[in-house]
Amino acid sequence: MSGVVRIGVAGAGYFGRFHAQKVAQGARSVLVGVHDPDAGRAGALAAEMGCAALGWDEMLAGCDAVVVASPAAAHFGAAAAALRAGRHVLVEKPVAATLEEADALIGLAAARGLVLQVGHLLRYAPERAAVVARMARPRLIECVRVAPFRPRGTDVSVVLDLMVHDLDMVLSLVAAPLVRVEAAGAVVASGTLDLVRAWLGFADGTAAVLSASRVAAAVERRMVVSGAEGVLELDFGARTLRHVKPQAGVESVVAEQGGWEAADLIAAEHAAFAAAVLDGAAVLVDGAAGRRALEAALLVEQAAAG
């Protein structure tokens, strides 16, 4: 299908601004306006983007799709209302606050034939492509994602704020069901879990160890994937990789050094959303994928809380 998709952005905060920018810049999208319960914040973003600050009903009436970039607790209400109004939805992660809410969104989208896409950005990342190209059979996955404290995002735990990125990455690499979750964590600065380490076990024997903290001294984002194809070490911040490959019959190993170029993942996400809406393209991160990541995150939270 040719044409463009008219999109309204619900939420004029940190991520809402990025989404509004990408919609406005998109080759196949038009930003019809932004909505936020805080009229001043909505007005400021609308002025920056050169669009209108709209009431909720007014925005729905003028758009084909809604980007939900509100705080996590409000995701379900906004996404459900948009789907009931016949609008396609791109909702930031997590898809909802509970599995029941996630199931309701999936059902609404399916019943109305609408796109429901969830904002797990690493699915579009070159680093994920680098893993897939080199490690078809991972057996152990180790992830570290830590950062200094900042108030933004503390309406949810570090699991749903930071670790969920790596949870979705791991779940996208391992097809087997998740059968075991252990975790430990601590509340330090926000009133919710600020640092967590989780151990995941899958039905095929694959294991994953994930560490997330938002009270660290510096930003660090790393992943190590080990399996039949060797050991692949990735530094997401430096955009570098090292792949140690097994070599039968020799005493030394061969190490590939490489990396990848920076990519605009939000722009890639929006291009995929437009393709799904306008062309009927498959949704890379659909409601089911969002639900699987949410379920894993809730299990980690529960285990860490003891």
C-alpha positions as CSV (number, residue, x, y, z in Angstrom):
1,M,0.0,0.0,0.0
2,S,1.3,3.5,-0.8
3,G,0.7,6.6,1.2
4,V,1.6,7.6,4.7
5,V,0.3,6.7,8.2
6,R,-1.0,9.6,10.3
7,I,0.4,9.2,13.9
8,G,-0.4,10.8,17.2
9,V,2.0,10.5,20.1
10,A,0.6,9.9,23.6
11,G,3.2,11.1,26.1
12,A,5.3,14.2,25.8
13,G,8.2,13.1,28.1
14,Y,11.7,11.9,27.4
15,F,10.8,9.0,25.0
16,G,7.7,10.8,23.7
17,R,10.0,13.5,22.3
18,F,12.1,10.9,20.5
19,H,9.1,9.2,19.0
20,A,7.6,12.5,17.9
21,Q,10.9,13.4,16.1
22,K,11.0,10.1,14.3
23,V,7.4,10.3,13.2
24,A,7.9,13.8,11.9
25,Q,11.0,12.8,10.0
26,G,9.7,9.5,8.7
27,A,9.3,9.1,5.0
28,R,6.0,7.2,5.4
29,S,4.5,9.0,8.5
30,V,2.9,12.3,9.4
31,L,2.8,13.6,13.0
32,V,-0.7,14.9,13.6
33,G,-0.1,15.9,17.1
34,V,0.9,15.1,20.6
35,H,-1.1,14.5,23.8
36,D,-0.1,14.6,27.4
37,P,-2.1,15.1,30.6
38,D,0.4,17.9,31.4
39,A,-0.8,20.6,29.0
40,G,2.4,22.6,29.4
41,R,4.6,19.7,28.5
42,A,2.4,18.8,25.5
43,G,2.5,22.4,24.3
44,A,6.2,22.6,24.6
45,L,6.8,19.4,22.6
46,A,4.2,20.4,20.0
47,A,5.9,23.8,19.5
48,E,9.2,22.1,19.0
49,M,7.8,19.6,16.5
50,G,5.6,22.2,14.7
51,C,2.4,20.2,15.3
52,A,-0.6,20.6,17.6
53,A,-1.1,19.7,21.2
54,L,-4.3,17.8,21.2
55,G,-6.8,16.4,23.6
56,W,-7.1,12.6,23.6
57,D,-10.3,12.3,21.6
58,E,-9.2,15.0,19.2
59,M,-5.9,13.1,18.5
60,L,-7.7,9.8,18.0
61,A,-10.1,11.4,15.5
62,G,-7.3,12.7,13.4
63,C,-4.9,9.7,13.3
64,D,-4.5,6.2,11.9
65,A,-2.1,5.1,14.7
66,V,-0.9,6.0,18.1
67,V,2.5,5.8,19.7
68,V,2.1,5.2,23.5
69,A,5.1,6.7,25.2
70,S,3.4,7.5,28.5
71,P,4.7,6.1,31.9
72,A,4.5,2.3,32.1
73,A,1.5,2.2,34.4
74,A,-0.5,4.1,31.8
75,H,0.4,1.9,28.8
76,F,-2.6,-0.3,29.0
77,G,-5.2,2.4,29.3
78,A,-3.9,4.4,26.4
79,A,-3.2,1.4,24.1
80,A,-6.5,-0.2,24.8
81,A,-8.4,3.0,24.1
82,A,-6.6,3.4,20.8
83,L,-7.2,-0.1,19.7
84,R,-10.9,0.1,20.6
85,A,-11.1,3.2,18.5
86,G,-9.6,1.2,15.5
87,R,-6.1,2.7,15.7
88,H,-2.9,0.8,15.2
89,V,-0.6,1.0,18.2
90,L,3.1,1.2,18.9
91,V,3.5,0.9,22.6
92,E,6.8,1.5,24.5
93,K,8.1,-1.4,26.6
94,P,6.8,-2.9,28.8
95,V,3.7,-3.7,26.8
96,A,1.6,-3.4,30.0
97,A,1.9,-3.7,33.7
98,T,0.4,-7.2,34.0
99,L,0.0,-10.3,31.9
100,E,-3.8,-9.9,32.0
101,E,-3.4,-6.4,30.5
102,A,-1.0,-7.7,27.8
103,D,-3.5,-10.5,26.9
104,A,-6.3,-8.0,26.6
105,L,-4.2,-5.8,24.2
106,I,-3.3,-8.8,22.1
107,G,-7.0,-9.8,22.0
108,L,-8.1,-6.3,21.0
109,A,-5.6,-6.0,18.2
110,A,-6.4,-9.5,16.8
111,A,-10.1,-9.0,16.9
112,R,-9.9,-5.7,15.0
113,G,-7.1,-6.7,12.6
114,L,-4.8,-3.9,13.9
115,V,-1.1,-3.7,14.4
116,L,0.2,-4.0,18.0
117,Q,3.9,-3.4,18.1
118,V,6.0,-3.2,21.3
119,G,9.1,-1.0,21.6
120,H,11.9,-3.5,22.3
121,L,14.6,-1.7,20.3
122,L,17.4,-4.3,20.4
123,R,15.4,-6.4,17.9
124,Y,16.5,-3.8,15.3
125,A,20.0,-3.5,16.5
126,P,23.1,-4.5,14.5
127,E,24.6,-6.1,17.6
128,R,21.7,-8.6,17.7
129,A,22.3,-9.3,14.0
130,A,25.9,-9.9,14.8
131,V,25.0,-12.5,17.4
132,V,22.5,-14.2,15.1
133,A,25.0,-14.4,12.3
134,R,27.6,-16.1,14.5
135,M,25.9,-18.0,17.2
136,A,23.1,-20.3,16.0
137,R,23.2,-22.5,19.2
138,P,23.9,-20.4,22.3
139,R,24.2,-22.4,25.5
140,L,25.2,-19.7,28.0
141,I,24.3,-16.0,27.7
142,E,25.7,-13.4,30.0
143,C,24.4,-9.8,30.0
144,V,25.5,-6.7,32.0
145,R,23.5,-3.4,31.7
146,V,24.3,-0.8,34.4
147,A,24.2,3.0,34.7
148,P,24.4,5.8,37.2
149,F,21.2,6.8,39.0
150,R,18.8,9.1,37.4
151,P,15.2,9.7,38.5
152,R,13.7,9.1,35.0
153,G,12.3,5.5,34.7
154,T,12.1,4.9,38.4
155,D,8.3,4.5,38.3
156,V,9.2,0.8,37.6
157,S,12.0,-1.4,38.9
158,V,15.3,-1.8,37.2
159,V,14.0,-5.0,35.8
160,L,11.4,-3.3,33.7
161,D,13.5,-0.2,33.2
162,L,16.8,-1.7,32.0
163,M,17.0,-5.5,32.3
164,V,13.9,-5.9,30.1
165,H,16.1,-5.0,27.0
166,D,18.4,-7.9,27.7
167,L,15.5,-10.2,28.7
168,D,13.9,-9.6,25.3
169,M,17.2,-10.1,23.5
170,V,17.8,-13.5,25.3
171,L,14.2,-14.6,24.6
172,S,14.6,-13.8,21.0
173,L,17.8,-15.9,20.7
174,V,16.5,-18.9,22.6
175,A,13.4,-20.7,21.2
176,A,12.9,-23.1,24.1
177,P,10.5,-22.3,27.0
178,L,11.8,-20.5,30.1
179,V,11.5,-23.1,32.9
180,R,13.5,-21.6,35.8
181,V,14.1,-18.1,37.2
182,E,16.2,-17.2,40.2
183,A,17.1,-13.7,41.2
184,A,18.5,-11.4,43.9
185,G,18.2,-7.7,44.2
186,A,18.2,-4.6,46.3
187,V,16.4,-1.3,46.8
188,V,18.9,1.5,47.0
189,A,17.6,4.9,45.8
190,S,14.2,4.7,44.2
191,G,11.8,2.7,46.4
192,T,11.8,-0.1,43.9
193,L,14.5,-2.7,42.9
194,D,17.5,-0.7,41.7
195,L,19.9,-3.6,41.1
196,V,19.2,-7.2,40.2
197,R,21.0,-10.3,39.1
198,A,18.9,-13.0,37.5
199,W,19.6,-16.6,36.5
200,L,17.4,-18.1,33.8
201,G,17.1,-21.7,32.7
202,F,15.5,-22.9,29.5
203,A,14.0,-26.3,28.6
204,D,16.8,-27.1,26.2
205,G,19.5,-26.6,28.8
206,T,20.4,-23.1,27.7
207,A,21.2,-20.7,30.6
208,A,21.4,-16.9,31.0
209,V,22.8,-14.7,33.7
210,L,21.7,-11.1,33.6
211,S,22.8,-8.2,35.8
212,A,21.2,-4.7,35.8
213,S,21.8,-1.7,38.0
214,R,20.8,1.9,37.9
215,V,23.1,2.9,40.8
216,A,26.4,2.0,39.2
217,A,29.4,4.3,38.9
218,A,29.4,4.3,35.1
219,V,27.5,3.0,32.1
220,E,28.4,-0.5,31.0
221,R,26.5,-2.7,28.5
222,R,28.1,-6.0,27.6
223,M,27.0,-9.5,26.4
224,V,28.9,-12.8,26.2
225,V,27.3,-15.6,24.2
226,S,28.9,-19.1,24.4
227,G,28.0,-22.2,22.6
228,A,29.0,-24.7,19.9
229,E,30.2,-21.8,17.7
230,G,32.6,-20.5,20.3
231,V,32.5,-17.5,22.6
232,L,31.2,-14.1,21.3
233,E,32.0,-11.1,23.4
234,L,30.2,-7.8,22.7
235,D,30.6,-4.3,24.1
236,F,27.5,-2.4,23.2
237,G,28.9,0.9,24.2
238,A,32.1,0.6,22.3
239,R,30.4,-1.3,19.5
240,T,33.0,-3.9,19.4
241,L,33.0,-7.7,19.3
242,R,35.5,-10.6,19.7
243,H,34.6,-14.1,18.5
244,V,36.7,-16.9,19.7
245,K,36.0,-19.8,17.4
246,P,36.8,-23.5,18.2
247,Q,39.3,-25.1,15.9
248,A,39.4,-28.9,15.8
249,G,42.9,-30.4,15.8
250,V,44.9,-27.3,16.6
251,E,46.2,-26.0,20.0
252,S,45.3,-22.4,19.4
253,V,42.0,-20.7,18.8
254,V,41.1,-18.2,16.1
255,A,39.7,-14.8,17.3
256,E,37.7,-12.6,15.0
257,Q,37.8,-8.9,16.0
258,G,35.0,-6.6,14.6
259,G,32.3,-4.2,15.4
260,W,29.3,-2.4,13.9
261,E,28.3,1.1,12.9
262,A,25.9,3.2,15.1
263,A,22.3,2.8,14.1
264,D,19.1,4.8,14.7
265,L,17.0,2.1,16.3
266,I,14.0,4.3,17.0
267,A,13.9,5.3,13.3
268,A,14.2,1.6,12.3
269,E,11.4,0.7,14.7
270,H,9.2,3.4,13.1
271,A,10.0,2.3,9.6
272,A,8.9,-1.3,10.6
273,F,5.7,0.1,12.2
274,A,4.9,2.0,9.0
275,A,5.5,-1.1,6.9
276,A,3.3,-3.2,9.1
277,V,0.5,-0.7,8.9
278,L,0.7,0.3,5.3
279,D,2.0,-2.9,3.6
280,G,0.8,-5.6,6.0
281,A,4.4,-6.6,6.8
282,A,5.0,-9.0,9.6
283,V,5.4,-7.3,13.0
284,L,8.9,-8.0,14.3
285,V,8.1,-7.3,17.9
286,D,4.4,-8.1,18.3
287,G,2.2,-8.4,21.3
288,A,3.2,-12.0,22.0
289,A,6.9,-11.0,22.1
290,G,6.1,-8.1,24.4
291,R,4.1,-10.5,26.6
292,R,7.0,-13.0,26.8
293,A,9.4,-10.3,27.9
294,L,6.9,-9.0,30.4
295,E,6.3,-12.4,31.8
296,A,10.1,-13.0,32.3
297,A,10.5,-9.6,33.9
298,L,7.7,-10.2,36.3
299,L,9.2,-13.6,37.3
300,V,12.5,-12.0,37.9
301,E,10.9,-9.3,40.0
302,Q,9.1,-11.8,42.0
303,A,12.2,-13.9,42.6
304,A,14.3,-10.9,43.5
305,A,11.7,-9.7,46.0
306,G,12.1,-13.0,47.8
